Amino acid sequence: MEIDATDEQKQRLEPIVKQAVKDLLPVREKARAARKQAVELLAADRIDRGAIEALRADQIQLAEQRRSVSRRRSPTSPRR
């Protein structure tokens, strides 16, 4: 991926991006597993509303984890 930044900016950005990827990989795997579970729950002969609600609650928590990682800033980034 090409970005319009100086070499110094690229060097400062690299560890931030690597950490974000490292933090998001487990979240991505949880999302994939949850999608598979949702398909199984919805394709079952009998719909288990409790299990679907528990999965929904887990998905909300997972979305919050994703947001928290994406909102993370470097110590040198400007505050809004």
N, C-alpha and C positions, 0 to 999 in steps of 0.2 A: 504494500500500500504506500502510495506516495503522498507526502504531506508538504505543505509550504512552510518550512521552518528552518531556522539556522541549525548548524551542527550542534551548537550548545543546547538549543531547545530540544532537539531530537534526543540528545544524551540524557537530559533531565526527564524527558517523557518516557523513555524506554522502561525504567523500573516501575513506573506507575501503571503502564499498560500491561506489563508482565504480571504484576500483582492482581490487577483487575481480572485478567484471564484466569489466573490461578483461583481466584475467589469465585468466579462465575461457573467454572466447570462442574463443581458438585451441584450447583443450583440447576444447571442445565440437565444433568443426569436425573435429578429428582423430578424435574418437569416431564422428562420423557417417560419415567416410570409412572408418574401420576396420569399421564395421558393413556398409557396402556391400561392402567387400572380402571380409568373412566370408561374406556371402550368395553372392558370385561363386565363392569357393573351394569352398563346400559344394555348390553347384549344378553344378559342373563335371562332365564325364564321368568324369574320373579325379581322385580326391582326392589332393592334394599335401600329405602330412603335414608335410613340412618347412616349407612356406609357412604352414600352419595353426599350427604351433608358433611360428614367428617372429611371427605376428600375435598369438598369445596372450601372448608375452613383451612385445610392444609394448603390449598392453592392460594388463598389470600395471604397466608403467612409467607409462602414462597415468593409471591409478587413483591411483598415488602422487602424481602432479602435482596431481590434483584434491584429494586429502587435504591436501597441503601448503598449498594456497590456502585451503581451508576451515578449517584450523587456525590460520591467521594471525590475530594479534590486534593491536589498536591498542596503541600505546605506553602508553596510560592504562588499559588493561583490567587487571583483577586477575589475578594469577598463581594457577594451581591447584596 
